[in-house]
């Protein structure tokens, strides 16, 4: 099954029998059998016929909407009618201990991955500043265990991320790109632009999976509930930021697959990927999600990040319905 990304601004998506077709100015750009599509992601102002939307909904194929610059807008998907699961999710949201312990598990997983990436790069580059930063993150990870509120937990994560992003630029091989700190809305350099785009794609992936499992994506446990915020999806995004997106961004720049010349200035001093670079990144992102590697718990089984996202989402669903603390899998990056 394929994830179909449609990026041509002004394109029109139509149904033709058992196929999805993309047209632009009278030209047929692509035609894909519906049976091969798992999810459709529209990046930018793209038209989709009512017949096509109806068919995708009928076949339980979600449609993700995002801006051409990678900002998530929403999802169109049939929602399984599981009132009992919704009530359980609401109940666990009001369970302070469940929210706190689950939040700490998620944040600990994220911080461990930040520490691991810096330690691996420190060994490769023989960089003592990266080693020191990894040690600082390790100390913050130890402090997280004693947090008694979600706010305190987020405070440790915020400090760890500040340390992590403060030295991440040292992980890029010169003279590829310069990176000093994390910024967004808009991202002001190529690294931040790619990180933001990758995180949006990751969130879209998780939104589709959670929706298919019948969970309410707006009712999270770590991230605060807010209008039009997929808080539950953001909870799971934290687990996969470094393993999927950060490592991919490092690889693309360090191997000269992408460079600053693939980006253009945008409004408010922002920086965006050119169309060609976006296609390159989407291809690399899909490869990162679908490449097989050793399963972290089953010695004789291979898995992919796309499958692990589904597994973690299912585990989260089970933890909610069984009122058990959610504990993410731990990967050896």
BARO-447752 format. One line per field, with one value per residue: residue number from 1; residue in one letter; x, y, z of N, C-alpha, C in turn. Coordinates in steps of 0.05 Angstrom, whole numbers, plus 5000, padded with zeros to 4 digits. Layout:
pos <- (NUM:...)
code <- (a:...)
n.u <- (X:...)
n.v <- (Y:...)
n.w <- (Z:...)
ca.u <- (X:...)
ca.v <- (Y:...)
ca.w <- (Z:...)
c.u <- (X:...)
c.v <- (Y:...)
c.w <- (Z:...)
***
This chain:
pos <- (1:2:3:4:5:6:7:8:9:10:11:12:13:14:15:16:17:18:19:20:21:22:23:24:25:26:27:28:29:30:31:32:33:34:35:36:37:38:39:40:41:42:43:44:45:46:47:48:49:50:51:52:53:54:55:56:57:58:59:60:61:62:63:64:65:66:67:68:69:70:71:72:73:74:75:76:77:78:79:80:81:82:83:84:85:86:87:88:89:90:91:92:93:94:95:96:97:98:99:100:101:102:103:104:105:106:107:108:109:110:111:112:113:114:115:116:117:118:119:120:121:122:123:124:125:126:127:128:129:130:131:132:133:134:135:136:137:138:139:140:141:142:143:144:145:146:147:148:149:150:151:152:153:154:155:156:157:158:159:160:161:162:163:164:165:166:167:168:169:170:171:172:173:174:175:176:177:178:179:180:181:182:183:184:185:186:187:188:189:190:191:192:193:194:195:196:197:198:199:200:201:202:203:204:205:206:207:208:209:210:211:212:213:214:215:216:217:218:219:220:221:222:223:224:225:226:227:228:229:230:231:232:233:234:235:236:237:238:239:240:241:242:243:244:245:246:247:248:249:250:251:252:253:254:255:256:257:258:259:260:261:262:263:264:265:266:267:268:269:270:271:272:273:274:275:276:277:278:279:280:281:282:283:284:285:286:287:288:289:290:291:292:293:294:295:296:297:298:299:300:301:302:303:304:305:306:307:308:309:310:311:312:313:314:315:316:317:318:319:320:321:322:323:324:325:326:327:328:329:330:331:332:333)
code <- (x:x:x:x:x:x:x:x:x:x:x:x:x:x:x:x:x:x:x:x:x:x:x:x:x:x:x:x:x:x:x:x:x:x:x:x:x:x:x:x:x:x:x:x:x:x:x:x:x:x:x:x:x:x:x:x:x:x:x:x:x:x:x:x:x:x:x:x:x:x:x:x:x:x:x:x:x:x:x:x:x:x:x:x:x:x:x:x:x:x:x:x:x:x:x:x:x:x:x:x:x:x:x:x:x:x:x:x:x:x:x:x:x:x:x:x:x:x:x:x:x:x:x:x:x:x:x:x:x:x:x:x:x:x:x:x:x:x:x:x:x:x:x:x:x:x:x:x:x:x:x:x:x:x:x:x:x:x:x:x:x:x:x:x:x:x:x:x:x:x:x:x:x:x:x:x:x:x:x:x:x:x:x:x:x:x:x:x:x:x:x:x:x:x:x:x:x:x:x:x:x:x:x:x:x:x:x:x:x:x:x:x:x:x:x:x:x:x:x:x:x:x:x:x:x:x:x:x:x:x:x:x:x:x:x:x:x:x:x:x:x:x:x:x:x:x:x:x:x:x:x:x:x:x:x:x:x:x:x:x:x:x:x:x:x:x:x:x:x:x:x:x:x:x:x:x:x:x:x:x:x:x:x:x:x:x:x:x:x:x:x:x:x:x:x:x:x:x:x:x:x:x:x:x:x:x:x:x:x:x:x:x:x:x:x:x:x:x:x:x:x:x:x:x:x:x:x:x:x:x:x:x:x)
n.u <- (5017:5009:5032:5006:5032:5014:5036:5036:5020:4955:4937:4889:4850:4819:4768:4771:4740:4767:4811:4855:4866:4912:4909:4935:4927:4901:4933:4949:4979:4990:4966:4935:4920:4864:4864:4915:4927:4940:4938:4925:4960:4954:4991:4986:4946:4904:4857:4803:4757:4687:4668:4715:4731:4688:4694:4745:4734:4695:4726:4758:4804:4845:4849:4898:4909:4953:4995:5032:5082:5088:5055:5010:4941:4892:4849:4812:4771:4737:4710:4716:4660:4665:4645:4653:4709:4722:4701:4734:4782:4773:4765:4816:4844:4829:4852:4900:4949:4957:4964:5010:5050:5050:5064:5116:5142:5140:5170:5219:5235:5242:5284:5325:5336:5355:5402:5429:5438:5474:5516:5532:5549:5589:5627:5640:5659:5697:5687:5688:5654:5604:5601:5600:5552:5517:5524:5502:5449:5438:5440:5395:5356:5357:5338:5286:5258:5242:5203:5142:5098:5065:5081:5132:5158:5157:5190:5241:5247:5247:5295:5331:5323:5341:5395:5408:5393:5426:5477:5471:5485:5539:5540:5534:5570:5623:5631:5573:5520:5497:5477:5446:5406:5340:5285:5222:5161:5165:5211:5280:5326:5360:5364:5326:5281:5276:5271:5222:5187:5193:5175:5121:5104:5111:5075:5027:5027:5020:4971:4936:4940:4924:4871:4849:4848:4808:4816:4812:4843:4852:4853:4900:4954:5003:5012:4977:4906:4876:4842:4836:4884:4922:4931:4940:4966:5012:5035:5054:5088:5133:5162:5185:5213:5271:5292:5269:5263:5304:5352:5347:5350:5403:5431:5417:5439:5494:5511:5509:5463:5421:5427:5443:5430:5383:5342:5298:5290:5237:5175:5178:5232:5238:5256:5248:5239:5255:5215:5238:5273:5236:5211:5253:5263:5214:5216:5262:5243:5201:5230:5259:5219:5202:5244:5274:5293:5325:5279:5265:5251:5243:5283:5288:5258:5242:5228:5196:5199:5149:5115:5128:5107:5053:5050:5063:5022:4979:4993:4989:4934:4915:4936:4905:4853:4859:4875:4929:4997:5027:5082:5134:5167:5238:5290:5352:5389)
n.v <- (4976:5046:5111:5169:5228:5292:5346:5386:5451:5477:5433:5382:5332:5274:5223:5165:5114:5059:5085:5136:5200:5252:5316:5372:5434:5411:5368:5301:5281:5238:5171:5127:5063:5053:5012:5008:5049:5076:5123:5192:5252:5319:5373:5436:5484:5446:5417:5372:5328:5319:5268:5238:5247:5223:5169:5156:5161:5122:5077:5078:5109:5157:5229:5275:5343:5395:5454:5481:5491:5457:5458:5429:5421:5392:5333:5288:5237:5175:5163:5112:5086:5083:5089:5073:5069:5123:5144:5118:5141:5194:5187:5169:5215:5248:5223:5236:5211:5173:5207:5236:5196:5170:5213:5224:5176:5181:5228:5214:5174:5205:5240:5204:5187:5235:5241:5194:5203:5247:5224:5183:5213:5242:5202:5188:5236:5250:5290:5330:5368:5351:5304:5324:5352:5309:5284:5323:5320:5269:5276:5308:5273:5238:5272:5278:5234:5245:5283:5313:5335:5347:5395:5403:5359:5373:5416:5393:5367:5411:5436:5395:5393:5444:5440:5398:5418:5461:5442:5411:5430:5419:5368:5367:5359:5402:5435:5439:5458:5511:5511:5536:5540:5518:5540:5565:5576:5628:5575:5593:5577:5527:5477:5480:5488:5438:5404:5422:5410:5354:5339:5353:5317:5270:5276:5277:5225:5197:5218:5197:5142:5139:5157:5117:5077:5091:5129:5193:5244:5295:5293:5291:5269:5285:5334:5395:5403:5436:5480:5455:5427:5370:5337:5285:5259:5291:5275:5223:5236:5256:5212:5194:5235:5242:5190:5183:5234:5272:5242:5231:5283:5298:5259:5272:5323:5315:5278:5306:5305:5340:5411:5480:5507:5485:5511:5568:5639:5662:5694:5738:5730:5676:5608:5563:5498:5485:5463:5418:5400:5388:5343:5308:5303:5281:5231:5209:5210:5173:5127:5124:5110:5061:5026:4965:4939:4909:4884:4915:4882:4831:4782:4752:4779:4827:4897:4961:5033:5054:5011:5006:5054:5043:5000:5024:5061:5026:5001:5045:5054:5006:5013:5055:5033:4990:5016:5022:5045:5078:5054:5066:5030:5017:5038:5018:5062)
n.w <- (5000:4985:5004:4982:4959:4941:4909:4871:4860:4851:4824:4805:4833:4814:4804:4765:4745:4775:4792:4818:4795:4777:4754:4716:4689:4645:4633:4646:4704:4738:4750:4793:4818:4860:4897:4913:4947:5010:5040:5029:5018:5016:4995:4999:4961:4931:4888:4899:4875:4892:4883:4885:4939:4966:4949:4971:5026:5032:5024:5067:5066:5090:5082:5084:5099:5086:5087:5031:5050:5091:5137:5182:5169:5174:5176:5135:5147:5156:5219:5264:5300:5363:5419:5471:5474:5468:5515:5552:5539:5553:5607:5624:5612:5652:5694:5736:5752:5712:5667:5683:5691:5641:5609:5628:5612:5557:5548:5571:5535:5489:5506:5516:5464:5442:5472:5454:5399:5401:5429:5393:5349:5373:5383:5330:5308:5345:5384:5438:5459:5443:5472:5524:5523:5515:5564:5598:5583:5599:5655:5661:5645:5688:5727:5710:5728:5779:5775:5792:5769:5705:5683:5707:5685:5631:5635:5644:5596:5561:5576:5562:5507:5492:5503:5468:5415:5417:5406:5362:5312:5307:5290:5236:5177:5157:5093:5097:5120:5165:5232:5289:5328:5346:5307:5283:5244:5212:5192:5194:5168:5127:5155:5198:5167:5141:5185:5207:5165:5161:5213:5208:5168:5196:5238:5209:5190:5238:5257:5219:5231:5285:5281:5250:5288:5320:5360:5393:5364:5384:5438:5480:5525:5544:5516:5519:5514:5460:5414:5349:5353:5345:5395:5417:5375:5373:5421:5409:5367:5393:5406:5359:5334:5335:5320:5267:5237:5252:5245:5191:5168:5182:5153:5099:5091:5106:5069:5024:4994:4997:4997:5017:4969:4952:4974:4983:4996:5038:5061:5118:5132:5126:5104:5052:5022:4954:4898:4872:4912:4952:4930:4930:4985:5003:4979:5004:5057:5055:5043:5091:5126:5108:5103:5123:5187:5245:5292:5354:5398:5382:5361:5314:5276:5227:5219:5204:5208:5196:5209:5263:5283:5277:5312:5362:5366:5371:5418:5453:5449:5473:5524:5542:5542:5577:5622:5636:5646:5592:5558:5517:5463:5463:5422:5392:5368)
ca.u <- (5000:5026:5024:5007:5037:5007:5050:5034:5001:4935:4929:4862:4849:4793:4764:4766:4736:4780:4837:4857:4882:4919:4911:4944:4925:4893:4952:4948:5005:4993:4942:4943:4898:4855:4870:4943:4931:4934:4933:4931:4969:4953:5009:4981:4919:4899:4829:4795:4728:4670:4667:4740:4730:4669:4706:4766:4722:4682:4747:4773:4830:4844:4860:4911:4912:4975:5003:5054:5106:5090:5040:4987:4915:4871:4846:4785:4772:4715:4717:4702:4642:4673:4638:4666:4738:4723:4696:4758:4803:4766:4770:4845:4853:4823:4867:4925:4972:4961:4975:5037:5068:5052:5080:5144:5152:5144:5192:5244:5242:5252:5309:5345:5344:5372:5428:5442:5447:5498:5538:5542:5563:5613:5646:5648:5674:5715:5679:5684:5631:5580:5601:5592:5523:5503:5524:5483:5422:5436:5433:5367:5340:5356:5320:5258:5246:5231:5183:5116:5077:5071:5096:5160:5168:5162:5213:5265:5249:5255:5324:5346:5322:5358:5423:5410:5394:5449:5502:5465:5499:5566:5537:5534:5598:5628:5617:5546:5500:5501:5453:5453:5385:5314:5266:5200:5139:5175:5239:5297:5350:5353:5360:5301:5260:5273:5261:5193:5173:5194:5157:5094:5098:5110:5050:5006:5027:5009:4943:4921:4940:4907:4843:4840:4845:4785:4823:4807:4870:4854:4854:4926:4960:5027:5006:4951:4884:4871:4826:4850:4911:4921:4949:4948:4986:5037:5047:5069:5109:5156:5178:5197:5227:5300:5297:5261:5267:5331:5373:5345:5361:5432:5441:5413:5459:5521:5517:5506:5439:5409:5446:5429:5420:5357:5322:5294:5280:5208:5166:5186:5259:5237:5269:5232:5249:5246:5198:5255:5283:5214:5207:5276:5259:5191:5226:5279:5227:5187:5250:5266:5196:5196:5268:5272:5315:5319:5258:5278:5244:5242:5309:5286:5238:5249:5206:5201:5188:5120:5102:5132:5088:5027:5052:5063:4995:4962:5000:4977:4905:4911:4942:4882:4829:4865:4883:4957:5015:5039:5112:5143:5190:5264:5305:5381:5394)
ca.v <- (5000:5069:5137:5186:5256:5309:5372:5406:5472:5481:5408:5373:5303:5264:5194:5154:5086:5049:5098:5164:5214:5279:5332:5400:5449:5394:5346:5279:5278:5210:5155:5106:5046:5059:4990:5010:5074:5074:5150:5214:5276:5342:5394:5462:5488:5426:5411:5344:5326:5307:5239:5226:5247:5202:5143:5151:5157:5096:5056:5082:5121:5184:5250:5294:5369:5411:5476:5474:5494:5436:5462:5412:5434:5375:5306:5279:5208:5163:5157:5088:5093:5068:5108:5062:5077:5151:5148:5109:5161:5217:5179:5169:5242:5260:5208:5251:5194:5162:5227:5243:5174:5167:5236:5219:5155:5192:5247:5199:5162:5226:5250:5183:5188:5259:5233:5174:5216:5263:5205:5170:5232:5249:5181:5189:5261:5255:5317:5330:5384:5334:5286:5340:5358:5284:5280:5341:5309:5246:5286:5318:5249:5228:5290:5274:5212:5255:5303:5307:5347:5347:5419:5398:5341:5388:5433:5377:5362:5436:5439:5375:5401:5467:5430:5382:5435:5479:5430:5394:5440:5406:5342:5370:5361:5426:5460:5434:5478:5521:5509:5545:5535:5511:5561:5557:5595:5608:5567:5613:5566:5501:5454:5484:5483:5410:5392:5428:5395:5326:5335:5354:5292:5250:5280:5269:5196:5188:5226:5177:5116:5141:5160:5091:5060:5101:5147:5221:5255:5320:5288:5280:5266:5302:5361:5407:5403:5462:5480:5448:5416:5341:5333:5257:5254:5304:5258:5202:5248:5260:5187:5188:5258:5237:5166:5185:5259:5284:5226:5235:5309:5296:5243:5285:5344:5305:5263:5326:5299:5366:5432:5506:5515:5473:5527:5595:5657:5665:5717:5740:5719:5647:5593:5540:5480:5487:5440:5395:5391:5375:5316:5292:5298:5262:5205:5200:5205:5147:5106:5121:5097:5034:5008:4945:4936:4890:4891:4919:4862:4804:4778:4740:4793:4853:4916:4987:5054:5056:4990:5013:5075:5029:4984:5042:5072:5004:4998:5068:5048:4985:5024:5071:5016:4973:5033:5016:5066:5073:5052:5062:5013:5030:5030:5022:5078)
ca.w <- (5000:4981:5014:4958:4964:4918:4915:4849:4868:4831:4812:4810:4838:4804:4803:4739:4750:4799:4794:4826:4775:4784:4729:4719:4664:4623:4630:4666:4716:4748:4753:4812:4825:4887:4915:4922:4963:5039:5051:5010:5032:4998:5005:4986:4949:4911:4887:4898:4868:4912:4878:4895:4968:4974:4945:4990:5052:5031:5025:5092:5059:5100:5066:5102:5087:5097:5069:5013:5066:5111:5162:5183:5169:5184:5164:5128:5150:5171:5246:5275:5322:5386:5441:5495:5474:5473:5544:5566:5534:5569:5635:5629:5611:5679:5713:5738:5754:5685:5650:5691:5686:5612:5598:5635:5596:5530:5549:5576:5510:5471:5516:5511:5435:5438:5483:5438:5374:5407:5436:5369:5333:5388:5378:5302:5303:5367:5392:5467:5466:5440:5495:5548:5520:5520:5593:5610:5577:5617:5681:5660:5644:5715:5742:5701:5743:5804:5769:5805:5752:5677:5678:5714:5665:5606:5640:5640:5567:5549:5581:5546:5478:5489:5502:5443:5392:5419:5395:5338:5289:5306:5277:5207:5167:5142:5095:5087:5130:5192:5249:5316:5347:5334:5303:5265:5238:5194:5197:5182:5156:5115:5174:5211:5147:5137:5210:5209:5144:5169:5236:5199:5155:5217:5252:5191:5190:5264:5257:5203:5245:5309:5272:5242:5311:5335:5381:5388:5362:5398:5467:5487:5554:5549:5505:5528:5494:5449:5390:5325:5358:5348:5418:5421:5355:5382:5442:5396:5351:5409:5407:5333:5322:5331:5303:5239:5223:5257:5232:5162:5161:5184:5131:5074:5088:5108:5045:5002:4978:4996:5005:5018:4943:4948:4989:4974:5017:5040:5076:5146:5134:5127:5084:5044:5002:4926:4890:4867:4938:4966:4919:4940:5013:5006:4971:5025:5080:5051:5046:5119:5140:5097:5103:5144:5206:5266:5312:5380:5418:5370:5349:5287:5261:5216:5220:5193:5225:5192:5225:5292:5290:5281:5337:5385:5368:5381:5446:5466:5451:5493:5551:5550:5547:5600:5644:5642:5637:5565:5559:5489:5457:5463:5399:5393:5343)
c.u <- (5018:5014:5028:5010:5031:5017:5046:5012:4981:4926:4901:4862:4821:4793:4758:4764:4748:4808:4834:4875:4888:4924:4921:4944:4920:4911:4949:4976:5011:4966:4949:4918:4890:4862:4898:4948:4923:4926:4940:4938:4970:4970:5004:4953:4915:4870:4824:4765:4713:4668:4692:4740:4711:4680:4727:4755:4709:4702:4765:4801:4830:4858:4872:4916:4935:4981:5027:5081:5108:5076:5014:4961:4893:4869:4817:4785:4747:4724:4702:4685:4648:4669:4652:4695:4740:4720:4721:4780:4798:4772:4799:4857:4850:4838:4895:4950:4978:4974:5004:5056:5072:5069:5110:5157:5158:5168:5219:5253:5254:5280:5331:5354:5361:5401:5443:5453:5473:5521:5550:5558:5589:5635:5657:5666:5695:5711:5672:5660:5605:5578:5591:5562:5507:5502:5505:5454:5417:5428:5404:5348:5336:5337:5291:5244:5232:5210:5156:5092:5085:5087:5126:5173:5175:5186:5239:5269:5258:5285:5340:5346:5339:5387:5427:5412:5417:5475:5497:5480:5527:5564:5536:5563:5602:5637:5588:5527:5509:5475:5461:5432:5359:5296:5245:5180:5149:5203:5258:5323:5343:5348:5333:5277:5255:5262:5231:5177:5171:5175:5128:5086:5094:5083:5026:5004:5013:4979:4926:4919:4922:4877:4833:4836:4821:4791:4817:4834:4874:4857:4880:4931:4984:5021:4979:4931:4879:4855:4844:4879:4908:4939:4958:4969:5013:5051:5064:5091:5135:5174:5194:5212:5256:5305:5291:5271:5295:5353:5372:5356:5391:5443:5439:5433:5488:5530:5514:5483:5422:5430:5430:5418:5393:5335:5321:5284:5249:5201:5176:5213:5259:5253:5252:5246:5238:5230:5215:5265:5261:5209:5229:5272:5236:5200:5243:5264:5212:5206:5258:5244:5193:5220:5267:5297:5306:5299:5271:5273:5244:5266:5307:5265:5249:5224:5214:5190:5158:5105:5105:5112:5060:5027:5049:5035:4976:4967:4988:4947:4899:4916:4918:4858:4834:4875:4911:4975:5027:5069:5122:5165:5216:5281:5335:5388:5423)
c.v <- (5025:5094:5156:5215:5272:5337:5393:5426:5476:5456:5400:5342:5293:5234:5186:5124:5077:5061:5127:5177:5242:5294:5360:5413:5430:5370:5326:5275:5250:5197:5130:5089:5051:5037:4991:5033:5069:5101:5170:5239:5299:5365:5419:5463:5469:5419:5381:5343:5312:5276:5225:5225:5225:5174:5136:5146:5130:5073:5060:5091:5150:5204:5271:5320:5384:5434:5466:5476:5475:5441:5445:5428:5417:5349:5302:5249:5198:5155:5133:5096:5074:5086:5099:5070:5106:5157:5139:5129:5186:5211:5180:5198:5256:5245:5220:5233:5181:5182:5233:5221:5169:5189:5232:5197:5165:5210:5234:5185:5182:5235:5230:5183:5213:5253:5214:5186:5232:5245:5192:5189:5241:5228:5182:5213:5267:5284:5318:5348:5369:5314:5300:5345:5332:5278:5298:5330:5285:5254:5295:5294:5237:5245:5286:5253:5223:5277:5294:5319:5345:5372:5416:5379:5355:5407:5418:5372:5387:5441:5420:5383:5425:5459:5415:5400:5455:5469:5414:5404:5428:5379:5343:5374:5386:5418:5458:5457:5488:5519:5516:5539:5528:5535:5552:5580:5623:5599:5585:5603:5538:5479:5457:5479:5454:5395:5397:5412:5365:5321:5336:5328:5270:5252:5271:5238:5186:5195:5205:5150:5117:5142:5132:5072:5069:5119:5176:5235:5281:5317:5274:5279:5283:5331:5370:5406:5432:5459:5474:5438:5386:5331:5304:5249:5266:5288:5236:5212:5250:5235:5183:5211:5251:5212:5169:5211:5270:5269:5229:5262:5310:5281:5258:5308:5334:5290:5280:5319:5324:5387:5459:5515:5504:5488:5555:5613:5658:5689:5715:5727:5689:5634:5568:5523:5487:5462:5415:5383:5377:5347:5297:5284:5278:5234:5193:5194:5179:5124:5102:5106:5068:5016:4990:4945:4917:4900:4894:4898:4834:4799:4768:4755:4820:4871:4941:5008:5058:5035:4996:5034:5062:5013:5001:5054:5051:4999:5021:5063:5027:4996:5041:5053:4998:4989:5026:5039:5059:5075:5046:5042:5029:5019:5035:5036:5073)
c.w <- (5000:4995:4990:4966:4939:4924:4894:4855:4845:4816:4820:4812:4831:4805:4774:4742:4776:4803:4804:4806:4784:4757:4736:4692:4641:4618:4653:4677:4726:4750:4770:4818:4854:4907:4926:4941:4992:5050:5030:5026:5011:5009:4989:4975:4925:4912:4886:4894:4891:4908:4888:4925:4978:4971:4965:5018:5053:5034:5049:5086:5068:5081:5086:5086:5101:5077:5052:5028:5089:5137:5161:5185:5180:5169:5158:5128:5164:5198:5256:5299:5345:5411:5467:5497:5479:5503:5560:5563:5551:5599:5642:5628:5638:5701:5715:5738:5727:5667:5657:5684:5657:5600:5604:5618:5568:5529:5554:5551:5491:5480:5512:5482:5430:5448:5465:5412:5380:5414:5411:5352:5347:5383:5349:5297:5323:5377:5421:5475:5462:5463:5520:5546:5525:5550:5607:5606:5595:5645:5682:5659:5672:5732:5735:5718:5768:5800:5781:5790:5723:5670:5685:5694:5640:5610:5635:5610:5553:5552:5564:5517:5473:5487:5475:5419:5393:5408:5370:5314:5286:5293:5247:5198:5151:5113:5087:5095:5157:5207:5278:5336:5332:5331:5283:5262:5233:5202:5181:5170:5145:5134:5188:5192:5143:5162:5212:5189:5152:5193:5228:5185:5175:5232:5234:5190:5215:5267:5242:5218:5269:5302:5264:5265:5329:5358:5373:5388:5377:5428:5475:5517:5562:5540:5513:5506:5486:5423:5366:5329:5362:5371:5422:5400:5362:5404:5429:5378:5367:5409:5381:5321:5315:5314:5274:5227:5227:5243:5202:5153:5162:5160:5104:5070:5088:5083:5020:4984:4976:5006:5006:4992:4936:4962:4978:4997:5015:5057:5105:5151:5136:5104:5077:5023:4974:4919:4885:4894:4954:4956:4929:4969:5018:4999:4993:5051:5078:5054:5075:5134:5132:5096:5127:5162:5228:5286:5339:5401:5408:5352:5320:5269:5251:5218:5205:5212:5221:5208:5255:5301:5294:5307:5362:5389:5379:5411:5463:5470:5472:5521:5561:5558:5571:5624:5654:5632:5610:5567:5530:5487:5457:5440:5404:5367:5333)
***
